[in-house]
Structure formats: C-alpha cells, structure tokens
Amino acid sequence: MKKIVLFLAMFMPFCFQSNADAFYGGVSFVSAKVDFGDYDAGVGLLAIKGGQELHENIAVEGRLGIGIADGDIKNNSVSVDLNYYYGIYCKAKHQIDRFSLYALLGLAGAEVELESNVPVPPGFPSTASESDAGLSYGVGVEFMATDKLGVNLEYLVLPDIEDVEIQSIGLGVSFQF
C-alpha cells in the first residue's frame, strides 16, 4: 500500500497542470494467460479505464477489470479465475497521424482464484485465492476513428502473484470527453 501512495504522490503535481478537456475513458475485453509454470489457463476480463492527459505525450490512467470467463487446467480438474485487477499507470504516447503508439508503466494489483472441479477429501479446501500488487507494464496502439472515438489493441503484464505470471492482450474502445 505504501508503494501505491508513493506512486500517486509522484504524479499529483502534474494533475494540476493538465488540460480540462483532455479526459478520456474506455472499455476493453481482455484475454489473459495465467501461467503457473507447468500449467497455464486462459481467462477473460472486462476492463474499464479513465485517464487525464497531462501533456500531448503523457497521461495518467486508472483501470479496473473483473473476470467474466474462467479457464481450466489439469484436464479440467481445476478452474482458474482472475477475479479482478486494478491499476494506475503513466502512459507515454507518440501520435502518428490518426495512430498513437503508447507504453504503460504503473502499479497494479490482481486476485487469482483456483477451484477444484473434482471432489476433495473432507477437511481440504475446494477453493484457494491469492492477491498481490506490484509493477505492471505494457505497450499498445490506438487508432482514432473519429476525433472522439478510438479503437485500441494492447499487451499488458500484471504483477506476479506468488509464482503465478499474468500476461494479457486487450481490445477496446476509448472515448475523448
């Protein structure tokens, strides 16, 4: 939690220099790979984001995603769910005509849940969940279809939870307000 507060404190001075008309929001469908080393599962999330451009090349962005599709490992004997993720990012971007290339760097958190699909012996839990927060990063490209509507594709790496790695690809739309 101290890391998140420190990260936010670093960007607060820039928020007062921002343009009032440079706020944006969006929604994405995210396909994530949850990797356990020997096993991995694909899960789906629905994510929303909101951000404020501080400069034509820099923005601060917040995100929240919730799991909408579970994955399975070990011949469908274990169900995997990425329950949620959240994050705050610094977004550096470069505009080329109607396209924008961008990189994300920030702090994020996530929760992964495992549930047995087969009977377990009495006294043993059938579900387990872990959550953690840490460094997150990614890259993406956005095409502005109109002055206010954009379509984006991105690759995002969420923080490791114990020994679990989470990588995602998202396809979304964004709206300039």
N, C-alpha and C positions, 0 to 999 in steps of 0.2 A: 504494500500500500504506500509505503514511503517513496518508492520509485515513481509511482503514478503521480503523487502530489508534486514531487520534484520536477517531473517531466512537464506537468501542466504549468508550474510556476515559471519555467523557462520560456513558454510561449505566450504568457499573459500580456507582456508589454506589446507584442506585435498585434494583439487583438484590438488595441485602441487606435492603431494606425490603419485599420482596414477600411475598405470601401463599403458603404452601407448597402450598395446594390449588388454586391458580389457573393451573396449567399446562394448555395445550391443544395439540393437533396436528391436522393435516388433510391432505387430498389434493385436488387440483384438476385438471381438464382445462382447458388454456389454449389459446385460439386467438389467434395473434399475427399482426400485419401488419408485415412487414419492408419498409420503404419506402426505395428507392434514388433518389428524385427522380422520374425519368421512368418508373420501373418499380417495381412492388411485388409481393410474394408473400405468400400466407397459409401459415403453418406451424402445427403442433400440438405441444404440450408436455404432459408430465405433471409436476406440481409437488407437492412435499411442503412442509409448513410446521410449525413448532413455535414456541410462544411462552409467555411468562410475563406474567401481568397484574401490574403494579406498583401499580395503583390501579384502582378500578372504571371509570375512563375512560381509562387509559393502559396500554399493553402494549409489550413489546419482542418482536420476531418475527424468526425466521430462515427463509429459504426456499431451496430448491434445485429447479430444474426441468431436465428433459432432453428433447431433441427426440424426438418419436415420429412426426411426419408432415412430410415435406418439401413445399416449394412450388416452382413453376416460373415463370420469367419469359422474355420474348423468345420467344414461341411455343414453349415447352417446350424451348428450346435450352440453358437454364441452370437447374440445380436449386439451390434455396436451402434451407439447413438452419440453424435456430437450435439449435446443438449442446447448449448448456446456458445456464442463468443461475443466479445465486446472489444473495442479498441479505440485509441486516439492516435492519430498519425500526423506527421508532417508530410505534405505532398509537394514534391518538386516536379514541375512540368515544363515542357517545351512545346510551344504551338507551331505547327507547320500547316499553314492554310486552314482547312477545316478539321485537321487531325491534331491530337495532343498526345504526346508520349509522356508518361509520368512514372515516378518512383515513389514508393511509400516507405516510411520508417517510423516506427512508433512502439507503443506499449499496448499489449493486448492480453486478454485472459480467455480461457475456454474451459468447458467441462465435458469430459468423455464418460459415458456410462456403458457398462457391459452387463448383459443379462443372459443367463443360461436359458436355452430353448429346450433343454432336456431335464428330466427330474434330477434333483440333487438330494443327497442324503440329508436326513433330519439334522438340524443344528448348523448346517452350512448355508451361507447366504446365496441366494439365486441372482442377486444383482450387486454390482460394485461401481462406484463412481469416483473420479479424481478430477480436481480442477487445479489450475495454476495460472500465473500471469508472468509475462516476460517480454522480451524483444520480439517484434514482428516486422516483416518487411515484404515488399512485393514490387512488381512492375506492371504497367498496363498501357493500353492505348484507347483513346476515346475519339469517336467521330461525331462532330456536331452536325446533326441532320438539319436543324434549324438554329436560329440564334438562341433559342431557349431549351432545345431538346437534344440530348446526346445519347449515344449508344457506346458502351464500353466493354472491353474484354481484359481480364487481368489475372495474374498469378500472384497468390499471397501465401506466405508461410507464417503460420501461427506458432506461438511458443510451444516448446516441448512440454508435455505433461508426464512427469516421471521419465520413462524411456519411450514414450509414445510421440511420434512425429506427425504433424498435421500440415498438409500442403493442399492448396485449393486453386481451382480455376472458376472464375465467376463471369457471368454475362449479365449485363444490366443496362438500365436506362437512368439518365440523370436529367434534372430539371433546374434551370437557372431562374432565380427569383429576382 
